[in-house]
Amino acid sequence: MITRGNLGALGSILTRALSGACAGALSIALPWSVLAESGDPRLAGLAALLLQGPAVVLALLAGRLIGHWAPRRAVILSDLASAVLLGLAAACLALGWLWPGLVVAGLANGVAAPGNAVQTARAPDLARRARWPLARFNGIGDGLAVVALFGAAAAAAAALASTEIALIVAATALLALVIAVLDLLAFPDLRANLRPAARSLATGWRALAADRTLSSVVLACLA
C-alpha cells in the first residue's frame, strides 16, 4: 500500500530522474547543434557555458530559498518556470533562432536549479516520512538520476541525426511539465520560515558577493 509518505519519496525520486534526463538531453543536443551549424568548437563551448552558467549561479543562490521559502512552493514554481522557458526555447529554435533559443534554454536550466536544490535538501524529511533509511532513499534517487542523465544524453545524440533540435527541446519541455505535475501531486507540505523570494535571493546575492572563496568557486565553475 502506498502511503502519502511513500508517495512523496517516490515522487521525488522520479522527478529527480526526469530532471536528470532533461539536463542530459540539453547538454548534448544544444552544443552539438551549434557545432554542426558553425563548425567551430569554441562556439560549441560558448553554447555549453550559456546553457550551464545560470544553473551554476542559481544553484548557489538556492540556499536562501531552501531555508526561507515554502519548499513545496519553491519546487512547483521552479518546475513550472522551467517548463514555460523550455517551451519558449523550443519555439525560438523552430523559428531558426538558435542563439536566442540557447539563451532561453540556459535560463530554463537555471530556474530548475532551485527546485532541484530544495528536493536534495529536504531528502531527510522525505525519507523520514516514508520510513526509509536515508542512504536507501539517496542511493535509489541518485542512481536513477545518473542513469537518466547519461541515457538521455545518448538518446539526444542519436536523435540529432534525424530529428530537429526544436523537437528535442520540446520533448524536454514536456518532461519538465510532467515533473511539475508530479511534484504538484506528490511533494508534501514541509515547514519553512516564509520569506519573499526576492528578498531571499537578494540576500543570497549579497552573501555571494561578500564571500571571496565562494565567488572564486563560481568563476572557476563558469570557466
C-alpha positions as CSV (number, residue, x, y, z in Angstrom):
1,M,0.0,0.0,0.0
2,I,1.3,3.4,-1.0
3,T,1.0,5.9,1.9
4,R,1.4,9.7,1.5
5,G,4.9,9.5,2.9
6,N,5.8,6.8,0.3
7,L,4.2,8.9,-2.4
8,G,6.3,11.9,-1.6
9,A,9.5,9.9,-1.6
10,L,8.7,8.0,-4.8
11,G,7.6,11.3,-6.5
12,S,10.8,13.0,-5.5
13,I,12.9,10.1,-6.9
14,L,11.0,10.1,-10.1
15,T,11.2,13.8,-10.6
16,R,14.9,13.9,-9.9
17,A,15.4,11.2,-12.6
18,L,13.3,13.1,-15.1
19,S,15.1,16.3,-14.3
20,G,18.4,14.5,-14.9
21,A,17.0,13.4,-18.3
22,C,16.2,17.0,-19.2
23,A,19.6,18.1,-18.3
24,G,21.4,15.3,-20.2
25,A,19.4,15.9,-23.4
26,L,20.0,19.6,-23.4
27,S,23.7,19.3,-22.5
28,I,24.3,17.3,-25.6
29,A,21.7,18.5,-28.1
30,L,22.3,22.2,-28.0
31,P,26.1,22.5,-28.1
32,W,26.3,19.8,-30.8
33,S,23.7,21.7,-32.8
34,V,25.9,24.8,-32.6
35,L,29.0,22.8,-33.6
36,A,27.1,21.3,-36.6
37,E,25.9,24.7,-37.7
38,S,29.2,26.7,-37.2
39,G,31.9,24.1,-37.4
40,D,33.7,26.0,-34.6
41,P,34.4,24.1,-31.3
42,R,34.8,27.4,-29.5
43,L,31.3,28.4,-30.3
44,A,30.1,25.0,-29.0
45,G,32.0,25.7,-25.8
46,L,30.3,29.1,-25.5
47,A,27.0,27.4,-26.0
48,A,27.7,25.0,-23.2
49,L,28.6,28.0,-21.0
50,L,25.4,29.8,-21.8
51,L,23.5,26.6,-21.0
52,Q,25.2,25.6,-17.7
53,G,26.2,29.1,-16.4
54,P,22.7,30.1,-15.0
55,A,22.4,26.7,-13.3
56,V,25.8,27.1,-11.5
57,V,24.9,30.6,-10.2
58,L,21.3,29.9,-9.2
59,A,22.1,26.6,-7.6
60,L,24.4,28.5,-5.2
61,L,21.7,31.2,-4.5
62,A,19.1,28.5,-4.0
63,G,20.3,28.0,-0.4
64,R,18.3,31.1,0.5
65,L,15.1,29.6,-0.9
66,I,15.7,26.3,0.9
67,G,15.7,27.9,4.3
68,H,13.3,30.8,3.9
69,W,10.7,30.0,1.3
70,A,7.9,27.3,1.4
71,P,9.6,24.2,0.0
72,R,6.5,23.0,-1.9
73,R,6.0,26.4,-3.5
74,A,9.7,26.7,-4.4
75,V,9.7,23.3,-6.1
76,I,6.5,23.7,-8.1
77,L,7.2,27.3,-9.2
78,S,10.7,26.3,-10.3
79,D,9.2,23.3,-12.3
80,L,6.6,25.5,-14.0
81,A,9.1,28.3,-14.8
82,S,11.5,25.7,-16.3
83,A,8.7,24.1,-18.4
84,V,7.5,27.5,-19.8
85,L,11.0,28.6,-20.6
86,L,11.8,25.4,-22.4
87,G,8.7,25.7,-24.4
88,L,9.7,29.2,-25.4
89,A,13.2,27.9,-26.3
90,A,11.7,25.2,-28.5
91,A,9.6,27.9,-30.2
92,C,12.7,30.0,-30.9
93,L,14.5,27.0,-32.3
94,A,11.6,26.1,-34.5
95,L,11.8,29.6,-36.0
96,G,15.5,29.2,-36.7
97,W,16.7,31.4,-33.8
98,L,19.5,29.1,-32.5
99,W,21.3,31.5,-30.1
100,P,18.2,33.1,-28.6
101,G,16.8,29.6,-28.1
102,L,20.0,28.6,-26.4
103,V,20.0,31.6,-24.0
104,V,16.3,30.8,-23.1
105,A,17.2,27.1,-22.6
106,G,20.0,28.2,-20.3
107,L,17.6,30.3,-18.2
108,A,15.3,27.3,-18.0
109,N,18.2,25.2,-16.8
110,G,18.9,27.9,-14.2
111,V,15.5,28.3,-12.8
112,A,15.3,24.5,-12.4
113,A,18.3,24.5,-10.1
114,P,16.5,25.9,-7.0
115,G,13.8,23.3,-7.2
116,N,16.4,20.5,-7.5
117,A,18.3,22.0,-4.6
118,V,15.2,22.0,-2.4
119,Q,14.5,18.4,-3.4
120,T,18.0,17.4,-2.3
121,A,18.0,19.5,0.9
122,R,14.7,18.0,2.1
123,A,15.7,14.4,1.4
124,P,15.9,13.6,5.1
125,D,12.3,14.8,5.6
126,L,11.1,12.9,2.6
127,A,12.9,9.7,3.7
128,R,11.6,10.0,7.3
129,R,8.0,10.5,6.2
130,A,8.3,7.3,4.0
131,R,10.1,5.5,6.9
132,W,13.0,4.7,4.6
133,P,16.7,4.8,5.5
134,L,18.2,8.0,4.2
135,A,21.0,6.1,2.5
136,R,18.5,3.9,0.6
137,F,16.5,7.0,-0.5
138,N,19.5,8.9,-1.7
139,G,21.1,5.8,-3.3
140,I,18.0,5.0,-5.4
141,G,17.4,8.6,-6.3
142,D,21.0,9.4,-7.2
143,G,21.4,6.2,-9.1
144,L,18.3,6.7,-11.3
145,A,19.2,10.4,-11.8
146,V,22.7,9.4,-13.2
147,V,21.2,6.7,-15.4
148,A,18.6,9.2,-16.7
149,L,21.3,11.9,-17.3
150,F,23.5,9.7,-19.4
151,G,20.7,7.8,-21.1
152,A,19.0,11.0,-22.2
153,A,22.3,12.4,-23.4
154,A,23.0,9.3,-25.5
155,A,19.4,9.4,-26.8
156,A,19.7,13.0,-27.8
157,A,23.0,12.4,-29.6
158,A,21.4,9.6,-31.6
159,A,18.3,11.6,-32.3
160,L,20.2,14.6,-33.7
161,A,20.9,12.7,-36.9
162,S,17.3,12.5,-37.8
163,T,15.4,14.9,-35.5
164,E,15.1,18.7,-35.5
165,I,16.7,20.3,-32.4
166,A,13.4,22.1,-31.7
167,L,11.6,18.7,-31.3
168,I,14.3,17.5,-28.8
169,V,13.9,20.7,-26.7
170,A,10.1,20.5,-27.0
171,A,10.4,17.0,-25.6
172,T,12.4,18.3,-22.6
173,A,9.7,21.0,-22.1
174,L,7.1,18.2,-21.9
175,L,9.2,16.3,-19.4
176,A,9.5,19.5,-17.3
177,L,5.7,19.8,-17.4
178,V,5.4,16.2,-16.2
179,I,7.8,17.0,-13.4
180,A,5.7,19.9,-12.3
181,V,2.5,17.8,-12.3
182,L,4.2,15.0,-10.3
183,D,5.5,17.5,-7.7
184,L,2.1,19.1,-7.5
185,L,0.6,15.7,-6.8
186,A,3.3,14.2,-4.6
187,F,5.6,16.8,-3.0
188,P,4.4,17.3,0.7
189,D,4.0,20.5,2.6
190,L,7.1,20.9,4.7
191,R,7.8,23.6,7.2
192,A,9.8,26.7,6.4
193,N,10.2,30.2,7.5
194,L,8.2,32.1,4.9
195,R,10.0,35.0,3.3
196,P,9.5,36.7,-0.1
197,A,11.7,35.0,-2.7
198,A,13.0,38.3,-4.0
199,R,14.3,39.3,-0.5
200,S,15.9,35.8,-0.1
201,L,17.6,35.9,-3.4
202,A,18.8,39.5,-2.8
203,T,20.4,38.3,0.5
204,G,21.9,35.4,-1.4
205,W,23.5,37.7,-3.9
206,R,25.0,39.9,-1.2
207,A,26.3,36.8,0.6
208,L,27.8,35.5,-2.6
209,A,29.5,38.8,-3.4
210,A,30.9,39.1,0.1
211,D,32.4,35.6,0.2
212,R,35.6,35.6,-1.9
213,T,36.1,31.9,-1.7
214,L,32.5,31.1,-2.9
215,S,32.8,33.8,-5.6
216,S,36.0,32.1,-6.8
217,V,34.3,28.8,-7.0
218,V,31.5,30.3,-9.1
219,L,34.1,31.8,-11.5
220,A,36.0,28.6,-11.7
221,C,32.9,26.6,-12.5
222,L,31.9,29.0,-15.2
223,A,35.4,28.9,-16.7
